[in-house]
Amino acid sequence: MFKNHLKTAWRNLVKNKFYSAINIAGLTAGLAVGILILLWVQDELSFDRFHKQADNIYKLENQVGTGASVQIWTATVAPIGVMGKEQLPAIEEMVRWCGGGYYYSMMYKEKRLDIDKRIMADPAFFTMFNFPIIKGNAANPFPNIYSVVLTETAAKKHFGNEDPIGKVIVADKTTNFTVTGITKDVPKNSTIQYDMVMPLELMTRLQYQNRTDGRTMENDFHQFNYFTYFKLKPGTDLPKLATDLRNIHLRNKADDTDIKYQFLRVPDMHLYLSDGKEAGMETVRMFTWIALIILIIACINYVNLSTARSMLRAREVSMRKIVGAAKWQLFLQFIVETALLFVLAAILAIGVINVLLPFFNQLSGKELELNLLDYRLWTLLLAIITGALIVSSIYPALLLSSFEPLKVLKGKMNARISDALFRKALVVTQFACSVALIIGTLIISNQLQYIRSRNLGYDKENVLSIWVRNGSPDYTTIRSTLISQPGVLDVARADDNIISLSNQTGSNWWQGKGADETMMMHPVGISADFIPFFKMQLVAGANFTGTPADSAHFILNETAIRQAGIKDPIGKPFKLWETTGTITGVVKDFHYASMKNKIEPAIFYTQTGKNAMVYIKTTGKDAPKAIAAAEKVWKQYNTEMPFNYHFLDETFDKLYTSETRTGTIFNIFAIIAIVICCLGLLGLAAYTAQVRTREIGIRKVLGASVGGIIRLLARDFITLVLISIVIAAPIAWYTMNKWLQDFAYKINIAWTVFLLAGIIAIFIAILTISFQSIKAALANPVRSLRSE
């Protein structure tokens, strides 16, 4: 019987080539896009879940500052991990790690090693986390502070087929490290990424060996440079543990009254913040909805065309019933037809995914794979196909199997009003989803354009930056050398990147500061030419003079003055770290981070450190000359490293890589959803023209014009599209307004966005149905009446 059902289903598909093609094309597109998005979602949700003890491992973070300057710092002080483990029974194990960028170059013999992802970690790093050591001693990965552990790929890349264990790597031509271990490659869905791990104990030599103030890594509560993780006993009271850790901190540094500790579960690190707010989860949720919407739109196409064409199959169903077919057999027949169509669409979808996956990976920044041997992929595929099949097949099968044969054969069978209303509701649902996606696309595009065009408070055009090591004492020479080169208009320096200031401190004082008040601010060491270089505006006071007196002068931004509550700030005392000086200027607020963040307090002081970010102003056409001049300077102070520079425009764009990707993916999926909608609308328009052939013929005989016929056929569809616009507008406004809440600086959603989206939707609908409408209107009425 099943074989007979399958044959019949195949014959029906072949017989109705046009409708079958529309259904298969729509379902293929829907399944392909839906599976691609859900593969992306599955990857996002899988981050850091490969660790066997993940549910009991927590990352420790800090809440610092008071009032408007409250912030979350993801890095902690080094001692809190050690002291916490020693004093608090709830903590079973502790691991700390930090960046390992203290060495500029790594060499093996005469070969430079390309190892950028370097970290320093406690030995327990390899036992708490699932980064298994496959060569070396997992219990003692670092026999001494000059040991390193590499990943398999890094070892293979740099040592080929040689055994890497025991090989000596020379750092900055001064320090020898011995390879003592090899780990499996870090999974792509790991928040922690590395190619090389060095012992954290090495920090005692790098930062504390020559100190005279008694600070060591195990008692320094000033440097928040370490990522700390605890393995906790099941059922640990997290708020109490956080309070206990705060008390330990305050016993060692009593003036940090603003400090609070909070925990973030390792499986949540990728998508959430430690205060419970979402980091990337909202995007995951949005893409999940888009995947479901596209799948639903594709399923609606099938349901609409199947139910709309039910009248054309009424005689076939009636004859089957008369010759003895039971209702359940007919139901099964139509289920088989739908299943066959879905199987064909699924096979084609897998082929389409294979073709599109490289492009999608490039677009999304992922490295997704379609591994047909992975049971998780088949679980996902079966869930999607089964769900879509159930949604699409049951109602059409029930409808088609419910005809009464006598009424049909007597010609008394008419389409039920409820069926027509159901189809119209589905069309409205389809286009409401599409209109909502169009509105979302326009709003995302407007927001990204707003970000790029907003006045940042400084001029970043045609500015390139280089990080000069040990060049700060020679800055005057560097500046005079560069500014004399063709293509160089101006030069300035700072100890941080103006696009994204990273340094923060709460170590400050001003008149009127409360005893428990802490203002977190971004300190930036600059040269006297920095402010005029970037065309920043001073709203009060004066710039640095370039004289030794500047060492006791500070320039604050407007936000710092406002949050501190300082009236008439010029000449008022201000203390930064251990330096007490006076406020000599107030600079107009400028954006030094993503516009998702509000402008925070910042303070400029004169830079005296060894390393500096040197900024070089050029013109567009003279950029190659400026780059060549910068390379000469680089080679004087960075002999171990290949020349590296960045244009600020490019650095700025990287702040919004995620939003740009989201916008691009959103645009593409919106277009695909609209195309699928149009396929369904095309099929319905063709069906409408087919069943109204006699009516159209009679109207033409009675004098109806071609334009009148086209309006007649299009009117119902346009009405449905207008209803969908009314439904979609408030839903899209709510959703996109929520998305915009992530931005501290954002557009206002204008009514023109909804008008434009509506015009686009109506235009697309008219374009889709016009072909079939024109074809029906131009048909010879005599031929249509004769055939009817």
Long-range contacts (C-beta under 8 A, 24 or more apart in sequence): 1-329, 2-336, 5-332, 5-333, 5-336, 6-336, 6-340, 8-333, 8-336, 8-337, 9-333, 9-336, 9-337, 9-340, 10-340, 12-337, 13-337, 13-340, 13-341, 16-309, 18-683, 18-686, 19-305, 19-309, 19-683, 19-686, 19-687, 20-341, 22-301, 22-305, 22-679, 22-680, 22-682, 22-683, 23-301, 23-302, 23-305, 23-341, 23-345, 23-683, 24-341, 24-344, 24-345, 24-348, 25-679, 26-297, 26-298, 26-301, 26-302, 26-676, 26-679, 26-680, 27-298, 27-299, 27-301, 27-302, 27-341, 27-342, 27-345, 27-349, 27-388, 28-345, 28-348, 28-349, 28-352, 29-294, 29-298, 29-352, 29-672, 29-675, 29-676, 30-294, 30-295, 30-297, 30-298, 30-299, 30-388, 30-676, 31-295, 31-298, 31-345, 31-346, 31-349, 31-384, 31-385, 31-388, 32-348, 32-349, 32-352, 32-353, 32-356, 33-291, 33-294, 33-669, 33-672, 34-291, 34-292, 34-294, 34-295, 34-298, 34-384, 35-349, 35-353, 35-380, 35-381, 35-384, 36-353, 36-356, 36-357, 36-360, 37-287, 37-288, 37-290, 37-291, 37-294, 37-669, 38-288, 38-291, 38-380, 38-384, 39-368, 39-370, 39-377, 39-380, 40-287, 40-360, 40-364, 40-366, 40-368, 41-284, 41-287, 41-288, 41-291, 42-376, 42-380, 43-189, 43-366, 43-368, 44-270, 44-271, 44-280, 44-284, 45-271, 45-284, 46-189, 47-189, 47-190, 47-191, 47-267, 47-269, 47-270, 47-271, 48-189, 48-190, 48-191, 48-266, 48-267, 48-269, 48-270, 49-189, 49-267, 50-130, 50-187, 50-189, 50-190, 51-129, 51-130, 51-266, 52-130, 53-128, 53-231, 54-265, 54-266, 54-267, 55-265, 55-266, 55-267, 56-92, 56-231, 56-232, 56-233, 56-234, 57-128, 57-129, 57-229, 57-230, 57-231, 57-232, 57-265, 57-266, 58-229, 58-230, 58-232, 58-238, 58-263, 58-264, 58-265, 58-266, 59-227, 59-228, 59-229, 59-263, 59-264, 59-265, 59-266, 59-269, 59-274, 60-84, 60-228, 60-229, 60-230, 60-245, 60-261, 60-262, 60-263, 61-261, 61-262, 61-263, 61-264, 61-274, 62-224, 62-259, 62-260, 62-261, 62-262, 63-259, 63-260, 63-261, 63-262, 63-275, 64-258, 64-259, 64-260, 64-506, 64-518, 64-520, 65-258, 65-506, 65-518, 65-519, 65-520, 66-258, 66-516, 66-517, 66-518, 66-519, 67-517, 67-519, 67-563, 68-563, 69-506, 69-518, 69-519, 69-520, 69-521, 69-563, 69-600, 69-601, 70-520, 71-504, 71-520, 71-600, 72-262, 72-273, 72-274, 72-275, 73-224, 73-504, 74-227, 74-274, 75-224, 75-225, 75-226, 75-227, 76-224, 76-226, 76-227, 76-228, 76-261, 77-220, 77-221, 77-222, 77-223, 77-224, 77-226, 77-249, 78-203, 78-217, 78-218, 78-220, 78-223, 78-225, 78-226, 79-217, 79-218, 79-219, 79-220, 79-221, 79-252, 80-221, 80-228, 80-245, 80-248, 80-249, 80-261, 81-226, 81-228, 81-230, 82-218, 83-248, 83-252, 84-230, 84-244, 84-245, 84-248, 85-230, 87-244, 87-248, 88-241, 88-244, 88-245, 89-233, 90-232, 90-233, 90-236, 90-237, 90-241, 91-230, 91-231, 91-232, 91-233, 91-241, 92-230, 92-231, 92-232, 92-233, 93-124, 93-127, 93-128, 93-230, 93-231, 94-122, 94-124, 94-228, 94-229, 94-230, 94-231, 95-121, 95-122, 95-124, 95-125, 95-128, 95-129, 95-228, 95-229, 96-121, 96-122, 96-200, 96-226, 96-227, 96-228, 96-229, 97-121, 97-122, 97-125, 97-192, 97-197, 97-200, 97-226, 97-227, 98-200, 98-203, 98-225, 98-226, 98-227, 99-225, 100-196, 100-197, 100-198, 102-206, 103-171, 103-172, 103-175, 104-172, 104-469, 104-638, 104-640, 104-641, 105-171, 105-172, 105-173, 105-640, 105-641, 106-169, 106-170, 106-171, 106-196, 107-169, 107-170, 107-171, 107-173, 108-158, 108-159, 108-167, 108-168, 108-169, 108-170, 111-158, 112-642, 113-158, 113-169, 114-157, 114-158, 115-150, 115-154, 115-158, 115-195, 115-196, 116-195, 117-193, 117-194, 117-195, 117-196, 118-194, 118-195, 118-196, 118-197, 118-198, 119-192, 119-194, 119-196, 119-197, 119-198, 120-197, 120-198, 120-199, 120-200, 120-202, 120-203, 121-197, 121-198, 121-199, 121-200, 122-200, 123-199, 125-197, 126-181, 126-183, 128-229, 128-231, 129-192, 129-229, 131-183, 131-184, 131-186, 132-183, 132-184, 133-181, 133-182, 133-183, 134-182, 134-183, 134-184, 135-164, 135-165, 135-181, 135-182, 136-165, 136-180, 136-181, 136-182, 137-180, 137-181, 138-181, 141-180, 141-181, 141-197, 142-180, 142-198, 142-199, 142-201, 143-180, 144-199, 145-199, 145-201, 145-202, 145-204, 145-205, 146-175, 146-176, 146-177, 146-178, 146-202, 147-177, 147-178, 147-179, 147-180, 147-181, 147-198, 147-199, 148-177, 148-178, 148-179, 148-180, 148-181, 148-196, 148-197, 148-198, 149-179, 149-180, 149-181, 149-182, 149-183, 149-196, 149-197, 150-179, 150-181, 150-182, 150-183, 150-195, 150-196, 150-197, 151-182, 151-183, 151-184, 151-185, 151-186, 151-194, 151-195, 151-196, 152-182, 152-183, 152-184, 152-185, 153-185, 153-195, 154-195, 154-196, 155-179, 155-182, 172-640, 173-640, 188-367, 191-269, 191-270, 200-226, 219-252, 221-249, 221-252, 221-253, 221-256, 222-253, 229-266, 230-263, 238-263, 257-516, 257-518, 258-506, 258-516, 258-518, 280-658, 282-738, 282-739, 282-742, 283-658, 283-662, 286-735, 286-739, 287-665, 290-437, 290-666, 290-669, 290-673, 293-433, 293-437, 293-673, 294-669, 294-672, 294-673, 294-676, 295-384, 295-387, 295-388, 296-391, 296-429, 296-433, 297-430, 297-433, 297-434, 297-673, 297-676, 297-677, 297-680, 298-388, 298-676, 299-388, 299-391, 299-392, 300-426, 300-427, 300-429, 300-430, 300-680, 301-430, 301-676, 301-677, 301-679, 301-680, 301-683, 302-338, 302-341, 302-392, 302-396, 303-391, 303-392, 303-395, 303-396, 303-426, 304-423, 304-426, 304-427, 304-680, 304-683, 304-684, 305-680, 305-683, 305-684, 305-687, 306-338, 306-396, 306-399, 306-400, 307-395, 307-396, 307-399, 307-419, 307-422, 307-423, 308-423, 308-683, 308-684, 308-687, 308-688, 309-687, 310-396, 310-399, 310-400, 310-403, 310-415, 310-419, 311-413, 311-415, 311-691, 312-690, 312-691, 313-400, 314-403, 314-408, 314-413, 315-408, 315-409, 317-400, 317-401, 317-403, 317-405, 317-408, 318-403, 318-404, 318-405, 318-406, 318-408, 318-409, 319-405, 321-403, 321-405, 322-405, 327-401, 327-402, 328-401, 330-397, 330-400, 330-401, 331-397, 331-398, 331-401, 333-401, 334-393, 334-396, 334-397, 334-400, 334-401, 335-393, 335-397, 338-389, 338-392, 338-393, 338-396, 338-397, 339-389, 339-393, 342-385, 342-388, 342-389, 342-392, 346-381, 346-385, 350-381, 363-661, 363-664, 363-665, 363-668, 364-661, 364-665, 365-657, 365-661, 395-422, 423-684, 424-716, 424-720, 427-680, 427-681, 427-684, 427-717, 427-720, 427-724, 428-720, 428-723, 428-724, 428-727, 429-724, 430-677, 430-680, 430-724, 431-677, 431-720, 431-721, 431-724, 431-725, 431-728, 431-761, 431-765, 432-724, 432-725, 432-727, 432-728, 432-731, 433-673, 433-677, 433-728, 434-670, 434-673, 434-674, 434-677, 434-724, 434-728, 434-761, 435-724, 435-725, 435-728, 435-729, 435-732, 435-757, 435-758, 435-761, 436-728, 436-731, 436-732, 436-735, 437-666, 437-669, 437-670, 437-673, 437-674, 438-670, 438-674, 438-757, 438-760, 438-761, 439-728, 439-729, 439-732, 439-733, 439-736, 439-753, 439-754, 439-757, 440-666, 440-670, 440-732, 440-735, 440-736, 440-739, 441-663, 441-666, 441-667, 441-670, 442-753, 442-756, 442-757, 443-732, 443-736, 443-739, 443-740, 443-747, 443-749, 443-753, 444-659, 444-662, 444-663, 444-666, 444-667, 444-736, 444-739, 445-663, 445-667, 446-747, 446-753, 447-659, 447-740, 447-743, 447-746, 447-747, 448-656, 448-659, 448-660, 448-663, 450-745, 450-746, 450-747, 451-595, 451-656, 451-659, 451-743, 451-745, 454-591, 454-595, 454-745, 456-590, 456-591, 457-536, 457-537, 457-588, 457-589, 457-590, 457-591, 458-498, 458-534, 458-535, 458-536, 458-590, 459-534, 459-535, 460-498, 460-499, 460-534, 460-648, 460-649, 460-652, 461-649, 462-617, 462-618, 462-619, 462-620, 462-623, 462-647, 463-534, 463-615, 463-616, 463-617, 463-618, 463-647, 463-648, 464-615, 464-616, 464-618, 464-623, 464-626, 464-627, 464-630, 464-645, 464-646, 464-647, 464-648, 465-497, 465-613, 465-614, 465-615, 465-616, 465-645, 465-646, 465-647, 465-648, 465-651, 466-613, 466-614, 466-616, 466-630, 466-633, 466-634, 466-644, 466-645, 467-611, 467-612, 467-613, 467-614, 467-638, 467-644, 468-493, 468-611, 468-612, 468-613, 468-614, 468-633, 468-634, 468-637, 468-638, 469-610, 469-611, 469-637, 469-638, 469-641, 470-610, 470-611, 470-637, 471-610, 471-611, 471-612, 471-614, 471-633, 471-636, 471-637, 472-607, 472-608, 472-609, 472-610, 472-611, 472-612, 473-610, 474-637, 475-527, 475-612, 475-614, 478-614, 478-633, 479-527, 479-529, 481-629, 481-632, 481-633, 482-614, 482-616, 482-629, 482-630, 482-633, 485-625, 485-626, 485-628, 485-629, 486-622, 486-625, 486-629, 487-618, 487-619, 487-622, 487-623, 487-624, 487-625, 487-626, 487-628, 487-629, 488-616, 488-617, 488-618, 488-622, 488-625, 488-626, 488-629, 489-617, 489-618, 489-619, 490-529, 490-533, 490-616, 490-617, 491-529, 491-533, 491-614, 491-615, 491-616, 491-617, 492-526, 492-527, 492-529, 492-530, 492-533, 492-534, 492-614, 492-615, 493-526, 493-527, 493-530, 493-607, 493-612, 493-613, 493-614, 493-615, 494-524, 494-525, 494-526, 494-527, 494-530, 494-607, 494-612, 494-613, 494-615, 495-524, 495-525, 495-526, 495-607, 495-609, 495-611, 495-612, 495-613, 496-522, 496-524, 496-525, 496-613, 497-613, 497-651, 498-524, 498-534, 498-592, 498-615, 498-648, 499-592, 499-648, 499-651, 499-652, 499-655, 500-592, 500-593, 500-594, 500-651, 500-655, 501-592, 501-593, 501-602, 505-576, 505-577, 507-576, 507-577, 508-574, 508-575, 508-576, 508-577, 508-603, 509-574, 509-575, 509-580, 510-564, 510-566, 510-572, 510-573, 510-574, 510-575, 511-566, 511-572, 511-573, 512-564, 512-565, 512-566, 513-564, 519-560, 519-563, 519-564, 519-601, 520-600, 520-601, 521-560, 521-600, 521-601, 521-602, 521-603, 522-592, 522-600, 522-601, 522-602, 522-603, 523-576, 523-577, 523-602, 523-603, 523-605, 524-602, 524-603, 524-604, 524-605, 525-604, 525-605, 525-606, 525-607, 525-608, 525-609, 526-604, 526-605, 526-606, 526-607, 527-606, 527-607, 528-606, 530-604, 530-615, 531-555, 531-587, 531-604, 533-615, 533-617, 534-615, 536-587, 536-588, 536-590, 537-587, 537-588, 538-585, 538-586, 538-587, 538-588, 539-586, 539-587, 539-588, 540-569, 540-570, 540-585, 540-586, 541-569, 541-570, 541-583, 541-584, 541-585, 541-586, 542-584, 542-585, 543-585, 544-584, 544-585, 544-604, 544-606, 550-606, 551-579, 551-581, 551-606, 551-608, 552-579, 552-580, 552-581, 552-582, 553-581, 553-582, 553-583, 553-584, 553-585, 553-605, 553-606, 554-581, 554-582, 554-583, 554-584, 554-603, 554-604, 554-605, 555-583, 555-584, 555-585, 555-586, 555-587, 555-603, 555-604, 555-605, 556-583, 556-585, 556-586, 556-587, 556-601, 556-602, 556-603, 556-604, 557-586, 557-587, 557-588, 557-589, 557-590, 557-599, 557-601, 557-602, 557-603, 558-586, 558-587, 558-588, 558-589, 559-589, 559-599, 559-600, 559-601, 559-602, 560-601, 560-602, 560-603, 561-586, 563-601, 564-601, 574-603, 576-603, 576-605, 579-605, 591-745, 593-655, 594-655, 594-656, 595-743, 595-744, 595-745, 595-746, 596-742, 596-743, 596-744, 597-744, 598-744, 599-744, 615-648, 674-764, 678-764, 678-765, 678-768, 681-717, 681-765, 681-768, 681-769, 682-768, 682-769, 682-771, 682-772, 684-717, 685-713, 685-717, 685-768, 685-769, 685-771, 685-772, 685-773, 686-772, 688-713, 688-716, 688-772, 689-713, 689-772, 689-773, 689-775, 689-776, 692-776, 693-776, 693-779, 693-784, 693-787, 693-788, 694-784, 694-785, 694-788, 696-776, 696-777, 696-779, 696-781, 696-784, 697-779, 697-781, 697-782, 697-784, 697-785, 697-788, 698-781, 698-785, 700-777, 700-781, 701-781, 701-785, 706-774, 706-777, 706-778, 707-777, 709-773, 709-776, 709-777, 710-770, 710-773, 710-774, 710-777, 713-769, 713-772, 713-773, 713-776, 713-777, 714-766, 714-769, 714-770, 714-773, 717-765, 717-769, 718-762, 718-765, 718-766, 721-761, 721-762, 721-765, 722-758, 722-762, 724-761, 725-754, 725-757, 725-758, 725-761, 725-762, 728-757, 729-754, 729-757, 729-758, 732-757
